[in-house]
């Protein structure tokens, strides 16, 4: 089951990430919502390091009960198939993040997960512009359980 484009693109929970990605992340000829089989070489062609795509889609995605892999405004994402809420995304060479419920978000922060990513040659990426529930991940040992919690959270969110 795949979420409908109007559900995903219009969902208020996705507005912050949509605003972040709209101005320049979209690839010509690719819909704002797409899926891996619609793109030639999606692990290499989305402007995201292939290791991050594999981490998000394959390693973290394996704990989910259904395939949630998607491409949201040109970048790899995990989207709940029923609610249409994006609960994971990756971008560039360093960044992948999960939208977590409070308990897992606090645990992630204790492990060292951050909400602001600083780059040596560019502006910082502050997740507060995306939403309050997001944290940057970094191959922390509990990320699999956090990803499942993110999926469940996205399934019950408004």
C-alpha positions as CSV (number, residue, x, y, z in Angstrom):
1,X,0.0,0.0,0.0
2,X,1.3,3.4,-1.0
3,X,0.1,6.7,0.4
4,X,-1.7,9.0,-2.1
5,X,0.3,12.0,-3.2
6,X,-2.3,14.6,-2.1
7,X,-2.3,13.1,1.4
8,X,1.5,13.2,1.7
9,X,2.1,16.6,0.0
10,X,-0.7,18.3,1.8
11,X,-0.3,16.8,5.3
12,X,0.4,19.5,7.9
13,X,3.0,17.3,9.6
14,X,5.1,17.4,6.4
15,X,4.9,21.2,5.9
16,X,8.3,22.0,7.5
17,X,10.2,19.4,5.5
18,X,8.3,20.4,2.3
19,X,9.3,24.0,2.8
20,X,12.9,22.9,3.4
21,X,13.0,20.7,0.3
22,X,10.9,22.6,-2.2
23,X,13.3,25.3,-3.2
24,X,16.0,23.4,-5.1
25,X,15.9,19.7,-4.0
26,X,13.4,18.6,-6.6
27,X,14.9,16.9,-9.6
28,X,13.5,17.8,-13.0
29,X,11.0,15.3,-14.3
30,X,10.5,13.7,-10.9
31,X,7.2,14.1,-9.0
32,X,7.2,15.7,-5.6
33,X,6.3,12.2,-4.3
34,X,8.0,9.2,-6.0
35,X,9.1,5.8,-5.1
36,X,12.5,4.0,-5.6
37,X,11.4,1.9,-8.6
38,X,10.5,5.1,-10.5
39,X,14.1,6.3,-10.4
40,X,17.2,4.9,-12.1
41,X,19.8,4.1,-9.5
42,X,18.0,5.7,-6.5
43,X,20.8,5.0,-4.1
44,X,23.2,7.0,-6.2
45,X,21.1,9.6,-8.0
46,X,19.2,11.5,-5.3
47,X,22.0,13.8,-4.2
48,X,22.3,11.8,-0.9
49,X,25.3,9.7,-0.1
50,X,24.5,6.0,-0.9
51,X,25.4,4.9,2.6
52,X,22.8,7.2,4.1
53,X,20.1,6.0,1.6
54,X,21.0,2.4,2.6
55,X,20.9,3.3,6.3
56,X,17.5,4.9,6.1
57,X,15.8,2.6,3.6
58,X,17.4,-0.8,4.2
59,X,18.9,-1.0,7.7
60,X,16.3,1.1,9.6
61,X,13.6,0.2,7.2
62,X,14.0,-3.5,7.9
63,X,12.3,-3.1,11.3
64,X,9.1,-1.7,9.8
65,X,6.1,-3.9,9.1
66,X,5.7,-2.6,5.5
67,X,7.9,-0.9,2.9
68,X,7.9,2.8,3.6
69,X,10.6,3.9,1.2
70,X,9.8,6.9,-0.8
71,X,11.3,10.0,-2.4
72,X,9.9,13.3,-1.0
73,X,10.8,16.4,-3.0
74,X,13.8,14.7,-4.5
75,X,15.3,13.1,-1.4
76,X,15.0,9.7,0.3
77,X,12.3,9.4,2.9
78,X,10.3,7.0,5.0
79,X,6.6,7.7,4.8
80,X,3.8,6.0,6.8
81,X,1.5,4.4,4.2
82,X,-1.8,5.2,5.9
83,X,-1.2,8.6,7.5
84,X,1.1,10.0,4.8
85,X,3.4,11.4,7.4
86,X,7.1,11.5,6.6
87,X,8.9,10.1,9.6
88,X,12.5,9.7,8.3
89,X,14.6,11.5,5.7
90,X,18.2,11.6,4.5
91,X,20.1,14.2,2.6
92,X,23.6,15.2,1.5
93,X,26.6,13.4,2.9
94,X,26.0,13.5,6.6
95,X,22.3,13.9,7.4
96,X,19.6,11.5,8.2
97,X,16.8,12.2,10.8
98,X,13.8,10.6,12.4
99,X,10.6,12.1,13.6
100,X,10.3,10.6,17.1
101,X,7.8,10.6,19.9
102,X,9.0,12.3,23.1
103,X,10.4,9.3,25.0
104,X,12.5,8.1,22.1
105,X,13.5,11.7,21.3
106,X,14.8,12.2,24.8
107,X,16.7,8.9,24.7
108,X,18.2,9.8,21.4
109,X,19.3,13.2,22.8
110,X,21.0,11.3,25.8
111,X,22.9,9.2,23.3
112,X,24.1,12.3,21.6
113,X,21.6,12.9,18.8
114,X,21.4,16.6,17.8
115,X,18.8,18.9,16.5
116,X,21.3,21.2,14.8
117,X,23.9,20.0,12.2
118,X,26.9,22.3,11.8
119,X,28.8,22.2,8.5
120,X,32.3,23.5,8.0
121,X,31.5,25.3,4.7
122,X,27.8,26.1,4.9
123,X,25.0,27.2,7.1
124,X,23.8,25.1,10.0
125,X,20.8,22.9,9.5
126,X,18.4,23.4,12.4
127,X,15.6,20.9,12.6
128,X,13.4,23.3,14.5
129,X,12.6,24.7,11.0
130,X,11.2,21.2,10.1
131,X,9.4,20.4,13.3
132,X,9.8,19.9,17.0
133,X,9.8,16.1,16.8
134,X,12.9,15.6,14.6
135,X,16.4,14.6,15.6
136,X,19.5,13.9,13.6
137,X,20.7,10.3,13.9
138,X,24.2,8.9,13.6
139,X,24.3,5.1,13.6
140,X,23.3,4.9,17.3
141,X,22.7,1.4,18.6
142,X,19.0,2.0,19.3
143,X,18.1,3.5,16.0
144,X,16.2,0.5,14.9
145,X,13.8,0.7,17.8
146,X,13.6,4.5,17.3
147,X,12.6,4.0,13.7
148,X,9.8,1.6,14.7
149,X,8.6,4.1,17.3
150,X,8.7,6.8,14.6
151,X,6.6,4.6,12.3
152,X,4.1,4.0,15.1
153,X,4.0,7.6,16.0
154,X,3.4,8.7,12.4
155,X,0.6,6.2,12.2
156,X,-1.3,7.7,15.1
157,X,-0.5,11.4,14.6
158,X,-3.0,13.8,13.3
